[in-house]
Amino acid sequence: MTVRELAWGDMPSLVDNYWALYDEVRDDPDLGIGLLPERPTLGEEVKWFADLFRRVQEGSCVAAVAEEDGKAVGLCSVHRRGPPQEFHHVGTLGLLVARAYRGHGHGRALLAHTIERCRGRFEQVELTVFLSNEPARALYRSVGFRPWGVEPRAIRRGGRYTDVEHMVLDLR
């Protein structure tokens, strides 16, 4: 596995990884990741990726991928919170590792790389995680994130509700 900065050529793999989540959630409604109501079109995904890539180039976002055999199998990004400038010291983290690569250290490696790249750009990094996703919660705690609150019934999927935990990492 290699962890590296996001590249333009990562788009097809990352789109495939995201689209696969829709099948996973259908098979496991308790999967701890939030999705859009409908799977985005390829055009919508191209727009999303172009925006992500632009923000990385502008310096308002940090993004890294885990690569296996020339293919991006994970993405970790931290976006500057805003738009009010008063929030620009805070980054919001997102992490996705393709199903076949979970539990093998890809998420930990992505987090370590991304957090290091955030130092000097952000004073703190925040995230939200499904309370039911104990492996992710344990991973985040192990790299220094601290819970600061639980939001009850934050996610509604198929008539069922899930609580989320809010966590923060102080980079100062």
C-alpha positions in Angstrom: 0.0 0.0 0.0 1.1 3.5 -0.8 -0.4 6.7 0.7 0.0 9.7 -1.5 -1.6 13.0 -2.4 -4.7 13.0 -4.6 -4.1 12.9 -8.3 -6.4 13.7 -11.2 -6.2 10.1 -12.4 -7.7 8.9 -9.2 -11.2 9.9 -10.2 -12.4 6.7 -11.8 -11.4 4.5 -8.9 -12.8 6.9 -6.3 -16.1 7.1 -8.1 -16.3 3.3 -8.3 -15.5 3.1 -4.5 -18.3 5.5 -3.7 -20.9 3.9 -6.0 -20.1 0.5 -4.4 -21.4 1.9 -1.1 -24.9 2.0 -2.5 -24.8 -1.8 -2.9 -23.3 -2.2 0.5 -26.0 -0.1 2.2 -28.6 -2.1 0.4 -27.1 -5.3 1.8 -26.3 -3.9 5.2 -28.6 -1.0 6.2 -26.5 -0.5 9.3 -23.4 0.4 7.3 -21.9 3.4 9.1 -21.6 5.9 6.2 -24.0 8.5 5.0 -25.0 8.6 1.4 -27.0 10.9 -1.0 -30.6 9.8 -1.5 -29.7 8.5 -5.0 -26.5 7.3 -6.5 -25.0 10.3 -8.3 -24.6 10.3 -12.1 -21.2 10.2 -13.6 -21.5 13.9 -14.5 -22.3 14.7 -10.9 -19.3 12.7 -9.7 -17.0 14.5 -12.2 -18.2 17.8 -10.9 -17.6 16.6 -7.3 -14.1 15.4 -8.1 -13.2 18.5 -10.1 -14.3 20.7 -7.1 -12.3 18.5 -4.7 -9.2 18.7 -6.9 -9.6 22.5 -7.3 -9.9 23.0 -3.5 -6.7 20.9 -2.9 -4.9 23.0 -5.5 -6.1 26.2 -3.8 -5.0 25.0 -0.4 -8.4 24.9 1.2 -8.5 21.1 1.4 -6.1 18.3 2.1 -6.7 15.0 0.3 -4.8 11.8 0.3 -5.4 8.4 -1.3 -4.4 4.8 -0.4 -3.2 3.1 -3.5 -3.0 -0.7 -4.2 -1.8 -2.0 -7.5 -2.1 1.4 -9.2 -5.7 1.9 -8.0 -7.0 4.3 -5.4 -8.8 2.2 -2.7 -9.3 4.9 -0.1 -9.7 8.6 0.3 -9.2 10.9 3.3 -9.9 14.5 2.9 -10.2 17.5 5.2 -12.1 20.5 4.0 -11.9 24.0 5.4 -15.1 24.7 7.3 -16.9 27.8 6.3 -17.8 29.9 4.4 -17.5 32.5 7.2 -13.8 33.2 7.7 -14.3 32.8 11.5 -14.5 29.0 10.8 -11.4 28.7 8.6 -9.2 27.3 11.4 -11.4 24.2 11.5 -11.2 21.3 9.0 -13.9 18.7 8.5 -12.6 15.2 7.9 -14.1 12.5 5.6 -12.7 9.0 5.2 -13.6 6.1 2.9 -11.9 2.9 2.3 -13.2 0.3 -0.3 -14.8 -2.7 1.3 -12.1 -5.2 0.4 -9.4 -3.1 2.0 -11.0 -2.3 5.4 -9.4 -3.7 8.5 -5.9 -3.8 6.9 -4.5 -0.5 8.0 -5.4 1.6 5.1 -7.7 3.9 7.1 -5.0 4.4 9.8 -2.3 5.1 7.2 -4.6 7.6 5.5 -5.5 9.3 8.7 -1.9 9.6 9.8 -0.8 11.1 6.5 -3.7 13.5 6.3 -3.5 14.7 9.9 0.2 15.5 9.4 -0.6 17.5 6.2 -3.2 19.4 8.2 -0.7 20.7 10.7 -0.1 24.4 10.1 -3.2 24.7 7.9 -5.9 23.9 10.6 -6.0 24.3 14.3 -8.5 21.6 14.8 -10.1 18.8 12.7 -13.7 17.6 13.3 -15.7 14.6 12.2 -19.0 12.9 12.6 -19.2 9.1 12.8 -22.2 6.7 13.2 -22.4 5.7 16.9 -22.9 2.1 15.7 -19.6 2.2 13.7 -17.3 1.1 16.6 -14.3 0.1 14.4 -14.2 3.7 13.0 -14.8 5.3 16.4 -12.0 3.2 17.9 -9.7 4.2 15.0 -10.4 7.9 15.4 -9.9 7.7 19.2 -6.5 5.9 18.6 -5.1 8.8 16.6 -6.2 11.4 19.1 -9.8 12.4 18.2 -11.9 13.1 21.3 -15.7 12.8 21.4 -17.6 15.9 22.3 -21.2 14.9 21.9 -23.8 12.5 20.6 -26.5 13.7 18.3 -29.5 11.4 18.7 -31.5 10.2 15.7 -29.2 12.2 13.3 -29.5 9.6 10.5 -32.7 8.3 9.2 -32.4 5.3 6.8 -35.3 3.2 5.8 -37.5 4.3 8.7 -34.7 3.5 11.2 -32.7 6.1 13.1 -29.0 6.1 14.1 -27.2 8.4 16.5 -23.9 10.0 15.5 -20.9 11.0 17.6 -19.1 14.3 17.0 -15.3 14.2 17.5 -12.5 16.7 17.4 -8.7 16.6 17.2 -6.7 19.6 18.5 -3.7 20.2 16.2 -2.2 23.1 18.2 
